[in-house]
Amino acid sequence: MQTDFSAAQLTDPDTAVAAAVIRKCVHCGFCTATCPTYVLLGDELDSPRGRIYLIKEMLEADADPTPDVVQHVDRCLSCLACMTTCPSGVNYMHLVDHARAYIEARYRRPWRERLLRGILAAVLPYPGRFRLALRLAQLVRPLAPLGAAVLGPPVTAMLALAPASLPRAVPAPLPPPSPRGRVAIPMGCAEPVLRPEIRAATVRLLARHGIEVVGVPGEGCCGALVHHLGKQAASLDAARRNVDAWDALGLDAVAVTASGCGTTIRDYGFMLRDDPAYAAKATRVGSLAKDISEVLADLPLVPVAGRRLRVAYHAACSLQHGQRLGALPRELLIRAGFDVATPAEAHLCCGSAGTYNLLQPVIAGQLRDRKLAHLAALRPDVVATGNIGCMIQLRAGAGVPVVHTVELLDWATGGPVPAGLSLPV
């Protein structure tokens, strides 16, 4: 795609990256077939190709974003299915991330949107605040219609997704030092509040196979949530904090159990490329980031008994498109003895996408219902996935338990039955 940026504009590193991404697009339209919003809405401007045009025109003109441009960029899930499909290697992720930061800096949203986005950025990355917010949600759920009337549909979506009760923290004692391997498991934000069993299962499984899990003082949210809200300074601060926390520990891997976080951590080198104090360290830490399925793939997982449950495997977008690891967890489940099936339209997003199901509840709901119908057609005993956001998005309507892949692998190799899973008689 031809661009018309001035020499002065291209001195800005972010603009130069955006221009290079745009020039790689050859208008082929392959991305439209795998873009969830285009599949649902049929609007060219709600496809990656259409958004690239809008972003190109905005950046070339150095123009303030218009409401129309903001609407179409906001509708993007950042599922990255377009990058899997694109034959030209267009890094749409970096382009849309830059567009979001540009919009955040130069567009004044209506007050309801500013308030909701501000609350999400101030609460979700902090487990203590998030836990408190969920307890408050349980109390105010009867007032949902009033909240929706004042603040709009996102409030209804927030209350609907909030669990009726919170699980108790599950102890996950760190295993002793081992020469076989040494990893850190990021604590995360939503996962320890909504499903602490995931970390416990991961620690048990790794310890059973001789992998030491180390505690990491000073780590925090990976920054993905605020990054996708366009809050660039906050996301870079989060990245720097974690780079400092993980870089000096002599780790073999940063083993990530929330694939949405993994995609962002892997990109730390790019995010901090212009920071001379962090560029090299961030690249090093990004190369250490591995999805937990990658760590487990190198271990001799031996099932202790046959687990012939039928598992519907849902490949999270951040895993199959962001990290190109969609098949690996499925293969691990098969190795562990499960009967694994993959739903139709497995490449399409379930609608979770970080905070998307809160900020764009109508589209997210349509994608969720579409995904649930395909999962139900498999008649599974359980649904497995590798991302806490997908688990929360799907659990209410799945009709069967929705668990993390690592919980099933832990059970298959000697751990307890995953919480909520009833074994067939």
Secondary structure, 3 states (H helix, E strand, C coil): CCCCCCCCHHHCHHHHHHHHHHHHCCCCCHHHHHCHHHHHHCCHHHCHHHHHHHHHHHHHCCCCCCHHHHHHHHCCCCCCHHHHHCCCCCCHHHHHHHHHHHHHHHCCCCHHHHHHHHHHHHHCCCHHHHHHHHHHHHHHHHHHHHHHHHHCHHHHHHHHHCCCCCCCCCCCCCCCCCCCCEEECCCCCCHHHHCCHHHHHHHHHHHHCCCEEECCCCCCCCCHHHHHCCCHHHHHHHHHHHHHHHHCCCCCEEEECCHHHHHHHHCHHHHCCCCCCCHHHHHHHHHHEEEHHHHHHCCCCCCCCCCCCEEEECCCHHHHCCCCCCCHHHHHHHHCCCEEECCCCCCCCCCCCCCHHHHCHHHHHHHHHHHHHHHHCCCCCEEEECCHHHHHHHHHHHCCCEEEHHHHHHHHCCCCCCCCCCCCC
